[in-house]
Amino acid sequence: MFDFSDKVVLVTGASGALGGAVANAFAAAGAHLALADRAADRLPKLFPDLARSDEHYLCDTVDATDPDSVAIRLQQVFEYFGRIDILANTVGGYRAGAPVHETPVSTWDFMLGLNARSAFVLSQKVIPYMLAQGSGKIIHVAARLHYKEVPMPQRILLRKARS
């Protein structure tokens, strides 16, 4: 297994299923965790052992699309640990439903902000810390919704239609 002993890992989106799995994996590998989420009140309930430990830090609420909110939380994490070795960003989401021609622009803006802007803002704000300390890693993780496999007869029809 991997050894992240003495590494400080900031996991964003930590209260989500993916973020929780990432946080637990880094914890099992010995990392010191800083957990951040827009729903920070969930973190102590989801990670009670980490909440009671001085080796980990549960951030207050952070909006990953807001540069000021991210800057404040990163400064707090840096003050607590003295460094940030790894950013593991799991912030993201998707709103499904309407076909593209029926999707409101506000839905598109929401998804673009949540997925792309958050990755940009988090990277933009953490990189100066990593440059100052001479090292660091940034990991952006995305997930996809479960999808239903297209049945074989429909796949054949789709192939014929494209030919």
N, C-alpha and C positions, 0 to 999 in steps of 0.2 A: 504494500500500500504506500501511498505518498506520505511524506513527512513534512508538515508545515509548522513544526515546533518553532516558536519564537517569531512567527510571521504574523503581521497584523493584516487581517482581511476584512474589508468593508463589503458587506452584502446588502445591496439595495433591493427593495421588493421582498424583504425577508419574511413578511407574513403570508405571502402567497405559497401555493403548493411547490412551485419550482424553487422559489427563494428559500423556503424552509428546508427543502432537500439539499440545496447547495450549502446552506449554513450548517446543517447537521453533518454533511460530508467534511467540510473544513474543520468543524469542531472535533470530529472523530480523528482527524489527521493532526490534531494538536495545535491548531491556529488560535490566536487571540482574535476574537470576533468583535466587530462593530456592526450592529444590525440596524438598518434604516428602513423606514417604510412610511407611506402616507397615513397608515393606520397604526401609529406607534403604540397605541393602547393595547393592541393585540400581542405585541412582542413578549411582555412578561408572562402572559398566559400560555403562549406557544413554546417559550423557552425558559421555564422556571429555573432550571439549574444555572443557565447563563445569567439570568437576572440577579441571582444571589452571589455571583462570582465577581471578584475584583479584576479577574483576567479578561473580562469581556465588558462591552459597553453597548447598552441599548439606547439608541438615539431618540430624541424627541421627534415629533412629526416632521417629515421632509417632503416637499413637493419637488420631485426630480425634474420637472419642467421649468422650475423657477431658479434662475441663477443665484439670487440672493439667499433663498432657502438652502440650496445646496452648499453655498459658500460657508454659511453659518455652521451647518452640521459638519462639514469637513474640518473646519477650524476646531470644533469641539473634539472630534475624533483625534486630530493631530495633537491637541493639548493633552488629551487623556493618555495616548500611547507614545507620542513623540515621533511617530512615523505612520505611513500607510503603505504597506508593501503591495497589496493587491486590491483592486476594485473588481468585485464580481457583481455585475449589474444584471438583475433579472426583472427589472421594471418593464412592463409591457402589457398589451392587451389587444383585444379585437372585438369589434361589434359587427356581428353578422346579421344577415337578414335580407334586406332589399337588394335587387340587382343594381349594378353600377348606375344605370340611367335613372334609378329611383332613389339612390342614396343621397341624403342631404349633404351639402358641403360641410356643414357643422360636424357630421359624423366623421368625414374624411379628416378634417382639421384635428378632431379629438385623437384619432388613431395615429396621425402623423406626429402630433405633439407627444403623445404617450410613448411611442416607440422610437422615433428618430430624434426628436428634440431632447428627450431625456438622456439618450445615449451621448449626444453631443454635449449637453450641459454638464453631465457628470464627468466626461472626459476632460472637457475644457477646464473645469475647476480642480480636478485631482492632479492633472499633469504637472502644474507648478510644484506641488509637494514632492512628487516623484523625481522631478529634475533636480530639486534642491538636495535631495538625499542620494542622488546618483543612481537610483534604480526604482523599478516598479513594474507591475503588470496590470493590464486592463483586460477584463474578460466581459464581453457582452453576450448574454445568452438569450435566445428567443425560443419560444415554443409555438407549436401550431395546435389549432383546435383538432379535436378528433374528427375525422371525416369518414363518411361511409364509402366503401369500395363500390365502384360502378359494376353492376352485374355483367357477366360475360356477354349476353346477347346485346346489351346496350353498347358495350365497348366495340363489338364487331360492327354495329350500325354506325357508330361514331367514326370508325376507321374508314368504312365505305363512303360515308358522307364527305370525308376530307379528301378522298382520292379523286 
